[in-house]
Amino acid sequence: MERDGIHYKKFSDVPFTGKTTERTQGSFKNGKRHGPWVRYWKSGELGSKGNFKDGKYDGPWVSYNEDGSVDHDFTGTFKNGKKVK
């Protein structure tokens, strides 16, 4: 469950810390995405991969369209959630 950009344990006011699996895989720290993340399309093809820091995109990210081509709008280097390259 997400409220105001923070993810919480279900039916709780406690921020979630742990891992998520399925088509989106990554970790949360104090309710915010943190560390490496990978997302897959329904087809099983890679959708995106990169890193979060304190809930914001951080470092190199690569995103792919469903046909496998690179999505240049969401590919690049990020700092504090903003694309810098």
LOMITOR-811423 format. One record per residue: residue number from 1; residue in one letter; y, x, z of N, C-alpha, C, O in turn. Coordinates in steps of 0.2 Angstrom, whole numbers, plus 2048, in hexadecimal, padded with zeros to 3 digits. Each point is the difference from the previous one (the first is absolute). Layout:
% LOMITOR-811423
seq: NUM, type: A, n_py: Y, n_px: X, n_pz: Z, ca_py: Y, ca_px: X, ca_pz: Z, c_py: Y, c_px: X, c_pz: Z, o_py: Y, o_px: X, o_pz: Z .
...
% end
This chain:
% LOMITOR-811423
seq: 1, type: M, n_py: 7FA, n_px: 804, n_pz: 800, ca_py: 806, ca_px: 7FC, ca_pz: 800, c_py: 806, c_px: 804, c_pz: 800, o_py: 801, o_px: 805, o_pz: 804 .
seq: 2, type: E, n_py: 804, n_px: 7FA, n_pz: 7F8, ca_py: 806, ca_px: 804, ca_pz: 7FF, c_py: 806, c_px: 7FC, c_pz: 802, o_py: 801, o_px: 7FA, o_pz: 7FE .
seq: 3, type: R, n_py: 804, n_px: 809, n_pz: 806, ca_py: 806, ca_px: 7FD, ca_pz: 802, c_py: 805, c_px: 805, c_pz: 800, o_py: 7FF, o_px: 805, o_pz: 803 .
seq: 4, type: D, n_py: 807, n_px: 7FA, n_pz: 7F9, ca_py: 805, ca_px: 804, ca_pz: 800, c_py: 7FE, c_px: 808, c_pz: 7FE, o_py: 803, o_px: 804, o_pz: 803 .
seq: 5, type: G, n_py: 7F8, n_px: 7FC, n_pz: 7F9, ca_py: 7FE, ca_px: 807, ca_pz: 7FE, c_py: 7FB, c_px: 803, c_pz: 804, o_py: 7FE, o_px: 806, o_pz: 7FF .
seq: 6, type: I, n_py: 800, n_px: 7F7, n_pz: 807, ca_py: 7FB, ca_px: 803, ca_pz: 804, c_py: 7FA, c_px: 7FC, c_pz: 800, o_py: 800, o_px: 7FA, o_pz: 800 .
seq: 7, type: H, n_py: 7FA, n_px: 809, n_pz: 800, ca_py: 7FA, ca_px: 7FD, ca_pz: 7FF, c_py: 7FD, c_px: 7FF, c_pz: 808, o_py: 800, o_px: 805, o_pz: 803 .
seq: 8, type: Y, n_py: 7FE, n_px: 7F5, n_pz: 7FE, ca_py: 7FD, ca_px: 7FF, ca_pz: 807, c_py: 7F9, c_px: 7FE, c_pz: 800, o_py: 7FD, o_px: 7FE, o_pz: 7FB .
seq: 9, type: K, n_py: 7FF, n_px: 803, n_pz: 80A, ca_py: 7FA, ca_px: 7FE, ca_pz: 801, c_py: 800, c_px: 7F8, c_pz: 800, o_py: 805, o_px: 7FD, o_pz: 802 .
seq: 10, type: K, n_py: 7F6, n_px: 800, n_pz: 7FB, ca_py: 800, ca_px: 7F9, ca_pz: 7FF, c_py: 801, c_px: 7FC, c_pz: 807, o_py: 7FD, o_px: 802, o_pz: 805 .
seq: 11, type: F, n_py: 807, n_px: 7F9, n_pz: 7FB, ca_py: 802, ca_px: 7FC, ca_pz: 806, c_py: 802, c_px: 804, c_pz: 806, o_py: 7FE, o_px: 7FF, o_pz: 805 .
seq: 12, type: S, n_py: 806, n_px: 806, n_pz: 7F9, ca_py: 803, ca_px: 805, ca_pz: 805, c_py: 807, c_px: 802, c_pz: 7FF, o_py: 802, o_px: 800, o_pz: 7FA .
seq: 13, type: D, n_py: 801, n_px: 803, n_pz: 80B, ca_py: 806, ca_px: 803, ca_pz: 7FF, c_py: 7FF, c_px: 808, c_pz: 800, o_py: 805, o_px: 803, o_pz: 801 .
seq: 14, type: V, n_py: 7F5, n_px: 7FF, n_pz: 7FF, ca_py: 7FF, ca_px: 807, ca_pz: 800, c_py: 7FF, c_px: 803, c_pz: 7F9, o_py: 7FD, o_px: 7FE, o_pz: 7FC .
seq: 15, type: P, n_py: 808, n_px: 807, n_pz: 803, ca_py: 800, ca_px: 803, ca_pz: 7F9, c_py: 7F9, c_px: 803, c_pz: 7FF, o_py: 7FC, o_px: 803, o_pz: 804 .
seq: 16, type: F, n_py: 801, n_px: 7FD, n_pz: 7F5, ca_py: 7FA, ca_px: 802, ca_pz: 7FE, c_py: 800, c_px: 807, c_pz: 7FF, o_py: 804, o_px: 803, o_pz: 7FD .
seq: 17, type: T, n_py: 7F7, n_px: 801, n_pz: 806, ca_py: 7FE, ca_px: 807, ca_pz: 7FF, c_py: 7F9, c_px: 800, c_pz: 7FE, o_py: 7FC, o_px: 7FE, o_pz: 804 .
seq: 18, type: G, n_py: 803, n_px: 805, n_pz: 7F6, ca_py: 7F9, ca_px: 800, ca_pz: 7FE, c_py: 800, c_px: 801, c_pz: 7F8, o_py: 805, o_px: 801, o_pz: 7FD .
seq: 19, type: K, n_py: 7F5, n_px: 7FD, n_pz: 800, ca_py: 7FF, ca_px: 801, ca_pz: 7F9, c_py: 7FE, c_px: 7F9, c_pz: 7FD, o_py: 7FE, o_px: 7FC, o_pz: 803 .
seq: 20, type: T, n_py: 804, n_px: 804, n_pz: 7F6, ca_py: 7FF, ca_px: 7FA, ca_pz: 7FC, c_py: 7FB, c_px: 803, c_pz: 7FB, o_py: 800, o_px: 805, o_pz: 7FD .
seq: 21, type: T, n_py: 7FB, n_px: 7F6, n_pz: 801, ca_py: 7FC, ca_px: 802, ca_pz: 7FA, c_py: 800, c_px: 7FA, c_pz: 7FB, o_py: 805, o_px: 7FD, o_pz: 800 .
seq: 22, type: E, n_py: 7F6, n_px: 803, n_pz: 7FC, ca_py: 800, ca_px: 7FB, ca_pz: 7FA, c_py: 804, c_px: 803, c_pz: 7FA, o_py: 800, o_px: 806, o_pz: 7FF .
seq: 23, type: R, n_py: 804, n_px: 7F6, n_pz: 7FE, ca_py: 803, ca_px: 803, ca_pz: 7FA, c_py: 806, c_px: 804, c_pz: 801, o_py: 803, o_px: 804, o_pz: 7FC .
seq: 24, type: T, n_py: 800, n_px: 7FB, n_pz: 80A, ca_py: 806, ca_px: 804, ca_pz: 803, c_py: 7FD, c_px: 804, c_pz: 806, o_py: 7FE, o_px: 7FD, o_pz: 805 .
seq: 25, type: Q, n_py: 803, n_px: 80A, n_pz: 7FA, ca_py: 7FD, ca_px: 804, ca_pz: 806, c_py: 805, c_px: 805, c_pz: 802, o_py: 803, o_px: 803, o_pz: 7FD .
seq: 26, type: G, n_py: 7FE, n_px: 7FD, n_pz: 80A, ca_py: 805, ca_px: 804, ca_pz: 803, c_py: 800, c_px: 7FF, c_pz: 808, o_py: 7FC, o_px: 7FC, o_pz: 802 .
seq: 27, type: S, n_py: 809, n_px: 807, n_pz: 801, ca_py: 800, ca_px: 800, ca_pz: 807, c_py: 807, c_px: 7FD, c_pz: 802, o_py: 805, o_px: 801, o_pz: 7FD .
seq: 28, type: F, n_py: 7FB, n_px: 7FC, n_pz: 809, ca_py: 806, ca_px: 7FD, ca_pz: 803, c_py: 801, c_px: 804, c_pz: 807, o_py: 7FB, o_px: 802, o_pz: 803 .
seq: 29, type: K, n_py: 80B, n_px: 800, n_pz: 7FE, ca_py: 802, ca_px: 803, ca_pz: 807, c_py: 806, c_px: 7FC, c_pz: 803, o_py: 805, o_px: 7FF, o_pz: 7FD .
seq: 30, type: N, n_py: 7FA, n_px: 7FE, n_pz: 809, ca_py: 805, ca_px: 7FC, ca_pz: 803, c_py: 802, c_px: 7FA, c_pz: 7FB, o_py: 806, o_px: 7FF, o_pz: 800 .
seq: 31, type: G, n_py: 7F6, n_px: 7FE, n_pz: 7FC, ca_py: 802, ca_px: 7FB, ca_pz: 7FC, c_py: 803, c_px: 802, c_pz: 7F9, o_py: 801, o_px: 7FB, o_pz: 7FC .
seq: 32, type: K, n_py: 7FF, n_px: 80B, n_pz: 803, ca_py: 803, ca_px: 802, ca_pz: 7F9, c_py: 7FB, c_px: 804, c_pz: 7FC, o_py: 7FC, o_px: 804, o_pz: 803 .
seq: 33, type: R, n_py: 804, n_px: 7FC, n_pz: 7F7, ca_py: 7FC, ca_px: 804, ca_pz: 7FB, c_py: 801, c_px: 807, c_pz: 802, o_py: 806, o_px: 802, o_pz: 800 .
seq: 34, type: H, n_py: 7F5, n_px: 802, n_pz: 800, ca_py: 801, ca_px: 807, ca_pz: 802, c_py: 7FA, c_px: 804, c_pz: 7FD, o_py: 7FA, o_px: 7FE, o_pz: 802 .
seq: 35, type: G, n_py: 808, n_px: 807, n_pz: 7FA, ca_py: 7FA, ca_px: 805, ca_pz: 7FE, c_py: 7FE, c_px: 7FE, c_pz: 7F9, o_py: 804, o_px: 7FC, o_pz: 7FC .
seq: 36, type: P, n_py: 7F7, n_px: 806, n_pz: 801, ca_py: 7FE, ca_px: 7FF, ca_pz: 7F9, c_py: 7FE, c_px: 7F9, c_pz: 7FF, o_py: 7FC, o_px: 7FD, o_pz: 804 .
seq: 37, type: W, n_py: 805, n_px: 800, n_pz: 7F6, ca_py: 7FF, ca_px: 7F9, ca_pz: 7FE, c_py: 7FD, c_px: 800, c_pz: 7F9, o_py: 802, o_px: 804, o_pz: 7FC .
seq: 38, type: V, n_py: 7F9, n_px: 7F8, n_pz: 803, ca_py: 7FD, ca_px: 7FF, ca_pz: 7F9, c_py: 800, c_px: 7F8, c_pz: 7FF, o_py: 7FE, o_px: 7FC, o_pz: 805 .
seq: 39, type: R, n_py: 804, n_px: 802, n_pz: 7F5, ca_py: 7FF, ca_px: 7F9, ca_pz: 7FF, c_py: 7FC, c_px: 7FF, c_pz: 7F9, o_py: 801, o_px: 804, o_pz: 7FB .
seq: 40, type: Y, n_py: 7FA, n_px: 7F7, n_pz: 805, ca_py: 7FC, ca_px: 7FF, ca_pz: 7FA, c_py: 802, c_px: 7F9, c_pz: 7FD, o_py: 801, o_px: 7FC, o_pz: 803 .
seq: 41, type: W, n_py: 7FE, n_px: 804, n_pz: 7F6, ca_py: 800, ca_px: 7F9, ca_pz: 7FD, c_py: 7FA, c_px: 7FD, c_pz: 801, o_py: 7FB, o_px: 803, o_pz: 802 .
seq: 42, type: K, n_py: 805, n_px: 7F6, n_pz: 7FD, ca_py: 7FA, ca_px: 7FC, ca_pz: 801, c_py: 7FA, c_px: 803, c_pz: 7FC, o_py: 7FA, o_px: 7FF, o_pz: 802 .
seq: 43, type: S, n_py: 807, n_px: 804, n_pz: 7F8, ca_py: 7FB, ca_px: 803, ca_pz: 7FC, c_py: 7FD, c_px: 806, c_pz: 803, o_py: 7FB, o_px: 802, o_pz: 7FD .
seq: 44, type: G, n_py: 808, n_px: 801, n_pz: 808, ca_py: 7FE, ca_px: 806, ca_pz: 803, c_py: 803, c_px: 806, c_pz: 7FE, o_py: 7FF, o_px: 806, o_pz: 803 .
seq: 45, type: E, n_py: 806, n_px: 7F9, n_pz: 7F8, ca_py: 803, ca_px: 806, ca_pz: 7FD, c_py: 806, c_px: 802, c_pz: 805, o_py: 803, o_px: 7FB, o_pz: 804 .
seq: 46, type: L, n_py: 7FF, n_px: 80B, n_pz: 7FD, ca_py: 805, ca_px: 802, ca_pz: 804, c_py: 807, c_px: 7FD, c_pz: 7FE, o_py: 802, o_px: 800, o_pz: 7FA .
seq: 47, type: G, n_py: 801, n_px: 7FE, n_pz: 80B, ca_py: 807, ca_px: 7FD, ca_pz: 7FF, c_py: 805, c_px: 804, c_pz: 802, o_py: 805, o_px: 801, o_pz: 7FD .
seq: 48, type: S, n_py: 7FB, n_px: 802, n_pz: 809, ca_py: 805, ca_px: 805, ca_pz: 802, c_py: 7FD, c_px: 805, c_pz: 806, o_py: 7FB, o_px: 7FE, o_pz: 803 .
seq: 49, type: K, n_py: 808, n_px: 807, n_pz: 7FE, ca_py: 7FE, ca_px: 805, ca_pz: 805, c_py: 807, c_px: 804, c_pz: 802, o_py: 804, o_px: 802, o_pz: 7FC .
seq: 50, type: G, n_py: 7FC, n_px: 7FF, n_pz: 80B, ca_py: 806, ca_px: 804, ca_pz: 802, c_py: 800, c_px: 800, c_pz: 808, o_py: 7FB, o_px: 7FE, o_pz: 803 .
seq: 51, type: N, n_py: 80A, n_px: 803, n_pz: 800, ca_py: 801, ca_px: 801, ca_pz: 807, c_py: 806, c_px: 7FC, c_pz: 803, o_py: 805, o_px: 7FF, o_pz: 7FC .
seq: 52, type: F, n_py: 7FA, n_px: 7FE, n_pz: 80A, ca_py: 805, ca_px: 7FD, ca_pz: 803, c_py: 802, c_px: 804, c_pz: 806, o_py: 7FB, o_px: 803, o_pz: 803 .
seq: 53, type: K, n_py: 80B, n_px: 7FC, n_pz: 7FF, ca_py: 802, ca_px: 804, ca_pz: 807, c_py: 805, c_px: 7FA, c_pz: 803, o_py: 805, o_px: 7FF, o_pz: 7FE .
seq: 54, type: D, n_py: 7F8, n_px: 7FF, n_pz: 808, ca_py: 804, ca_px: 7FB, ca_pz: 804, c_py: 802, c_px: 7FA, c_pz: 7FC, o_py: 805, o_px: 7FD, o_pz: 800 .
seq: 55, type: G, n_py: 7F6, n_px: 801, n_pz: 7FC, ca_py: 801, ca_px: 7FA, ca_pz: 7FC, c_py: 803, c_px: 800, c_pz: 7F9, o_py: 801, o_px: 7FB, o_pz: 7FD .
seq: 56, type: K, n_py: 801, n_px: 80B, n_pz: 801, ca_py: 804, ca_px: 801, ca_pz: 7FA, c_py: 7FC, c_px: 805, c_pz: 7FC, o_py: 7FD, o_px: 805, o_pz: 802 .
seq: 57, type: Y, n_py: 804, n_px: 7FA, n_pz: 7F7, ca_py: 7FD, ca_px: 804, ca_pz: 7FB, c_py: 802, c_px: 807, c_pz: 801, o_py: 806, o_px: 801, o_pz: 802 .
seq: 58, type: D, n_py: 7F6, n_px: 804, n_pz: 7FE, ca_py: 802, ca_px: 807, ca_pz: 802, c_py: 7FC, c_px: 805, c_pz: 7FC, o_py: 7F9, o_px: 800, o_pz: 800 .
seq: 59, type: G, n_py: 80A, n_px: 804, n_pz: 7FC, ca_py: 7FC, ca_px: 805, ca_pz: 7FC, c_py: 7FE, c_px: 7FE, c_pz: 7F9, o_py: 803, o_px: 7FA, o_pz: 7FE .
seq: 60, type: P, n_py: 7F9, n_px: 809, n_pz: 7FF, ca_py: 7FE, ca_px: 7FE, ca_pz: 7F9, c_py: 7FB, c_px: 7F9, c_pz: 800, o_py: 7FC, o_px: 800, o_pz: 804 .
seq: 61, type: W, n_py: 806, n_px: 7FC, n_pz: 7F7, ca_py: 7FC, ca_px: 7FA, ca_pz: 7FF, c_py: 7FF, c_px: 7FF, c_pz: 7F9, o_py: 804, o_px: 802, o_pz: 7FC .
seq: 62, type: V, n_py: 7F6, n_px: 7FC, n_pz: 802, ca_py: 7FE, ca_px: 7FE, ca_pz: 7F9, c_py: 7FD, c_px: 7F9, c_pz: 800, o_py: 7FC, o_px: 7FE, o_pz: 804 .
seq: 63, type: S, n_py: 807, n_px: 7FE, n_pz: 7F8, ca_py: 7FE, ca_px: 7F9, ca_pz: 7FF, c_py: 7FE, c_px: 7FF, c_pz: 7F9, o_py: 802, o_px: 803, o_pz: 7FB .
seq: 64, type: Y, n_py: 7F9, n_px: 7F8, n_pz: 804, ca_py: 7FD, ca_px: 7FF, ca_pz: 7FA, c_py: 800, c_px: 7F8, c_pz: 7FF, o_py: 800, o_px: 7FC, o_pz: 804 .
seq: 65, type: N, n_py: 801, n_px: 803, n_pz: 7F5, ca_py: 7FF, ca_px: 7F9, ca_pz: 7FE, c_py: 7F9, c_px: 7FE, c_pz: 800, o_py: 7FC, o_px: 804, o_pz: 800 .
seq: 66, type: E, n_py: 802, n_px: 7F5, n_pz: 7FF, ca_py: 7F9, ca_px: 7FE, ca_pz: 800, c_py: 7FD, c_px: 803, c_pz: 7FA, o_py: 7F9, o_px: 801, o_pz: 800 .
seq: 67, type: D, n_py: 80A, n_px: 801, n_pz: 7FA, ca_py: 7FD, ca_px: 803, ca_pz: 7FB, c_py: 7FE, c_px: 808, c_pz: 801, o_py: 7FE, o_px: 803, o_pz: 7FB .
seq: 68, type: G, n_py: 804, n_px: 7FF, n_pz: 80A, ca_py: 7FF, ca_px: 808, ca_pz: 802, c_py: 806, c_px: 804, c_pz: 7FE, o_py: 800, o_px: 806, o_pz: 802 .
seq: 69, type: S, n_py: 805, n_px: 7F7, n_pz: 7FB, ca_py: 806, ca_px: 805, ca_pz: 7FE, c_py: 804, c_px: 801, c_pz: 806, o_py: 800, o_px: 7FB, o_pz: 805 .
seq: 70, type: V, n_py: 804, n_px: 80A, n_pz: 7FB, ca_py: 804, ca_px: 801, ca_pz: 806, c_py: 806, c_px: 7FC, c_pz: 800, o_py: 804, o_px: 7FF, o_pz: 7FB .
seq: 71, type: D, n_py: 7FE, n_px: 7FE, n_pz: 80B, ca_py: 806, ca_px: 7FC, ca_pz: 801, c_py: 806, c_px: 804, c_pz: 802, o_py: 800, o_px: 802, o_pz: 806 .
seq: 72, type: H, n_py: 804, n_px: 800, n_pz: 7F5, ca_py: 805, ca_px: 805, ca_pz: 801, c_py: 805, c_px: 7FE, c_pz: 805, o_py: 804, o_px: 804, o_pz: 803 .
seq: 73, type: D, n_py: 7FD, n_px: 7F5, n_pz: 7FE, ca_py: 805, ca_px: 7FD, ca_pz: 804, c_py: 7FE, c_px: 802, c_pz: 808, o_py: 805, o_px: 800, o_pz: 804 .
seq: 74, type: F, n_py: 7F5, n_px: 800, n_pz: 7FD, ca_py: 7FE, ca_px: 801, ca_pz: 807, c_py: 7FC, c_px: 807, c_pz: 801, o_py: 7FC, o_px: 800, o_pz: 804 .
seq: 75, type: T, n_py: 805, n_px: 805, n_pz: 7F8, ca_py: 7FD, ca_px: 806, ca_pz: 800, c_py: 806, c_px: 805, c_pz: 801, o_py: 805, o_px: 800, o_pz: 7FC .
seq: 76, type: G, n_py: 7FA, n_px: 805, n_pz: 809, ca_py: 805, ca_px: 805, ca_pz: 801, c_py: 7FF, c_px: 802, c_pz: 807, o_py: 7FC, o_px: 7FF, o_pz: 803 .
seq: 77, type: T, n_py: 80A, n_px: 805, n_pz: 7FF, ca_py: 800, ca_px: 803, ca_pz: 807, c_py: 805, c_px: 7FC, c_pz: 804, o_py: 805, o_px: 7FE, o_pz: 7FD .
seq: 78, type: F, n_py: 7F9, n_px: 800, n_pz: 809, ca_py: 804, ca_px: 7FB, ca_pz: 804, c_py: 802, c_px: 804, c_pz: 807, o_py: 7FC, o_px: 804, o_pz: 802 .
seq: 79, type: K, n_py: 809, n_px: 7FA, n_pz: 800, ca_py: 802, ca_px: 802, ca_pz: 807, c_py: 804, c_px: 7FB, c_pz: 803, o_py: 805, o_px: 7FD, o_pz: 7FD .
seq: 80, type: N, n_py: 7F9, n_px: 801, n_pz: 809, ca_py: 803, ca_px: 7FA, ca_pz: 804, c_py: 7FF, c_px: 7FA, c_pz: 7FC, o_py: 805, o_px: 7FC, o_pz: 801 .
seq: 81, type: G, n_py: 7F6, n_px: 803, n_pz: 7FB, ca_py: 7FF, ca_px: 7FA, ca_pz: 7FC, c_py: 804, c_px: 7FF, c_pz: 7FA, o_py: 7FF, o_px: 7FB, o_pz: 7FC .
seq: 82, type: K, n_py: 805, n_px: 80B, n_pz: 802, ca_py: 804, ca_px: 7FF, ca_pz: 7FA, c_py: 7FD, c_px: 806, c_pz: 7FB, o_py: 7FE, o_px: 805, o_pz: 802 .
seq: 83, type: K, n_py: 802, n_px: 7F9, n_pz: 7F8, ca_py: 7FD, ca_px: 805, ca_pz: 7FA, c_py: 806, c_px: 805, c_pz: 7FF, o_py: 805, o_px: 7FF, o_pz: 7FF .
seq: 84, type: V, n_py: 7F8, n_px: 807, n_pz: 802, ca_py: 805, ca_px: 806, ca_pz: 7FF, c_py: 7FF, c_px: 804, c_pz: 7F9, o_py: 804, o_px: 804, o_pz: 7FE .
seq: 85, type: K, n_py: 7F6, n_px: 7FB, n_pz: 7FF, ca_py: 7FE, ca_px: 803, ca_pz: 7FA, c_py: 7FD, c_px: 7FB, c_pz: 7FC, o_py: 7FE, o_px: 802, o_pz: 7FA .
% end
